[in-house]
Amino acid sequence: MRIFVINSGSSSMKHTLFEMDQEQVLFSGEIERIGLEGSRHTFRTNSNPAQSKDLPVRDIGEALDEVFSTLLSQGPVSSLDEIPAVAHRIGHGGKYREAVRIDRDVIDEIRRMTPMIPLHHPAMIIGIEECVRRMPKAVHCAVFDTWFHWTIPDEAAIYGLPYHYFAERGYRRTGFHGNSHAYVSAKAAEYLDKPIERLKIITCHLGAGASLCAVDRGRSIDTTLGMTAVPGLIMGSRAGDVDTGLIPIIMKEDNLSPDRMIEMLFKQSGLIGISGVSRDFRDVDTAAQAGNLRAKLAVAAFCYQVKRAIGSMLMALGRCDALVFTGGIGQNSPTVRARVLDGTEDLGFRLDAKKNTQVSLTDTAPVADISAADSRTRILVVETFEELMMARQCLKVLEGTKQDRIEQQ
Ligand code: ADP
């Protein structure tokens, strides 16, 4: 069974083709800077090393054309008809608790949830429509970032607003990055050679978007993101937690419309808002090291917020057997990891400074233990693999559909 996974971002598209019998990657890659100057397609097959092509890619349709023509020319399949299913990453599932086969109702629900994650959903919807047009015979599934967090208990999920927002509108902490938190916590358990049912794990997904999750015996019981993709940690361009009382005050003072405020919270805040330099962590860190004070403050605030959030998750779990760093920043920045854990030795987090700086994850070694021998908590760096989690979810939908058909006969 082959499954193609598509992860459409606001200006990028990641893609992976799996052979699910052995969970083998046949083809994978990413198109960056869609609709911008300097777009590039980087890809590799299971038999060839990474290659890249610089070419203009104006929109998601053109991105898919490029992906499919490269896929066919590279040889893992000779026709798109050999791919019976596609998994599309969707941020917020709304009423859907698990991955589903896409139909009109599903598209309507994804559209209804667009305000919760406005930078991502429009591109994701176009990604689905353009892909269905090019692969009309395939089964298309939506895999939601929110699925992993439905186990968060009401007391942790409810907001202190009038009750009907919770009961009738369904506004609760739904969280995001579910595929990543689920994958890296399972991978950590596998690495530690312990059943996940016995472990309490804190996962830190630190990328352009960032969130923490408290994973109690394999189930999410709390996370830092919410109904929207804004709260919790400072992110690349998203604000993270803000005094909610300030929002209407700023709107009144600066005469901002709701749409303008949304734009500020999602696009002009976080690392770029504080530093004025970039939404990309590396750029901000480079500026900080060159002495830019606002960049220094942004990096310090980011690390502090991760530290504080780990504290909350630790109390929610009551114990932490493993702390996992993942995502572009979590996997690649020893400085962030060291700053986050600085001064937490008495709480059980003791880093091995040398191991921390020598992490080098590969496909065959996707986990590194960076904890000191006497650390109460194992501190791990795990390469996330959201696409594999998505392919597994999609496979479950296909198997469920098959089962339904057998039962109906
Ligand atoms: P996305 O959410 O788009 O998948 P990623 O998980 O790829 O994001 O993370 C992107 C972030 O990771 C960017 O802010 C980037 O600067 C940061 N990053 C990537 N490599 C490094 C590195 N070597 N050191 C620090 N940060 C890094």
Residues whose N, C-alpha, C, O or C-beta is under 5 A from the ligand:
A	BS01	ADP	L206 G207 A208 G209 R279 D280 F281 R282 G327 G328 I329 N332 S333
